[in-house]
Amino acid sequence: MLLIGDAAHVCSPIGGQGLNLGLRDAVSPAAALPAATARGGPADAGLAAWRRTRRADALGVLARTDLATRAWTLRSAPARAVRDTAVRGALTTAAGRRLLAEAVAGPRPNQAVRSAGAVG
């Protein structure tokens, strides 16, 4: 039995990553299993590789969304002021904007597709 998407992961809605994680869960076995069996290996080897890849992706998403949730729900006024100053500074450069976007939204689509099909 494979658990994918919301059945397997509970994460903050910040960044909309729950649905994206579930979609990558659903697409990745379609790439991992045929790749393993095409090389003459058992389907179990493909599932083991799939499980390792998905776990790493899920843990990354959970870490990013937890950090974002903590950052946006700060109770301390001085901590919020530091956060706001840092975000304003990051938004002044293209690199800073990209860093913030990837910190919340996760990997760019081409990175997610490559990691979803990774086996081994």
N, C-alpha and C positions, 0 to 999 in steps of 0.2 A: 504494500500500500504506500502511495506517495501522498504526502500532505503538501499542498502548495498554497500560495497566496495567504489570505486572511486566516485560513485554517492552521497555517504553520507559523505565522508571524503576527505579533501585535506591536505596532509602533505608533508614534505620535503622527497626527495628520499633517504636521508641518512639512512643507515641501512636496506633499502629495505622493510620497514614496511607497505607501502601502500598495496601491494599485500597480505601480511600476514594478515593484518587487514580485508581486503575484504574476504579472505577465511574463517577467523573465523566468520565474519558476515554471510556468506552463510551456514556454518555448524551449527552454534548455534541454529537457529530456529528449525532445524530438531531434536534437543535434547530437547529444551525448550517446544515446543508445545505438543508433546506426553506426556511428563512428567506431565504437568499441567492437561491435559485431562484424563490421567490415574488415577489421584487422584480424579477424579470427578469434577475438577474445569473447568471453562470456558476457551476457547482458549484465550480470552482477558487477563486473568490473566497470562497466559504463555507469551503473547506478552509484557505485562508490565514488567515482570521479565526480559525477553530478552532485552528489551530496556534499563533497568537500567544497566544490565551487560555489554552490548555493549557500552553504553555511557562511563562507567568507563574505559573500555579497550581503547576506542578511545582517551579519554582525556589523559590517560597515554602515549599512543604512540605519540600523538601530543606534549606533554611536553618533552618527550625524544628526539624526532627528532628536535624540536625547539632548545633545549639546545645544541644538537650536531652540528646543523647548525651554531649557534652563536659561538660555541667554534672553529669550523674549518674555520670560515670566519672572524676572528679577524683582525682588521686593524692595531692595535697598536703593534709595535715591542716588547715593554716590556711585553705586555699581551701575545703575541705569545710565548715569551721565557718562561714565567711562565707556560703556557699550555704545552709546549713541555717538560719542566723539569718534570712536574707532570705526564705526560703520560709515559715518560721514566722510572720514578720511579715505576709507577704502573705495567709496563711491566716486572719488575724484579721478581715479585712473581706470583704464580698461582692464589692467591686470587685477586690480582690486575688485572690480565688478564681477569679473570672471571667477575669482576666488570665492567671493560671497555666494554667487549662484551655484557653483559646484559644491560648496560646503552644505548648502541646504538641499539642492535638487539632486545631487549625486552625479555619477559619471555621465559624460555626454553619450548620446545614443550609440555612436559607433563603438565606444568602449564597452558599453553594456552588451551589445550584440556579440563582440569578440569574447567576452568573459562568459556569456551564456552558453556558448558552444564549446568552451574549453573542456578538454578531457585529458586526464593524465596527471 
